[in-house]
Amino acid sequence: MALSEDEDHRRAEKARQVGLFWYALIQDLLDSNLTTRERGVWHGNWRRRNTRIPSAGR
């Protein structure tokens, strides 16, 4: 069963939003000047924050 164009568009937009959300979370870690320790501190801080994850209902 083929999806309608509206459904295709809605799903593509949702996937784009989720991708942008995750990129926004990790973009700071892409800095090659960060040390492993700095990345670890960043990760620990990230885990302590209350993060809303699109499409996961959290």
Residue pairs with C-beta under 8 A, 6 or more apart in sequence:
3 11
14 54
14 55
17 54
18 54
18 55
21 53
21 54
25 46
25 51
28 34
28 42
29 39
29 42
29 43
34 42
51 58
52 58
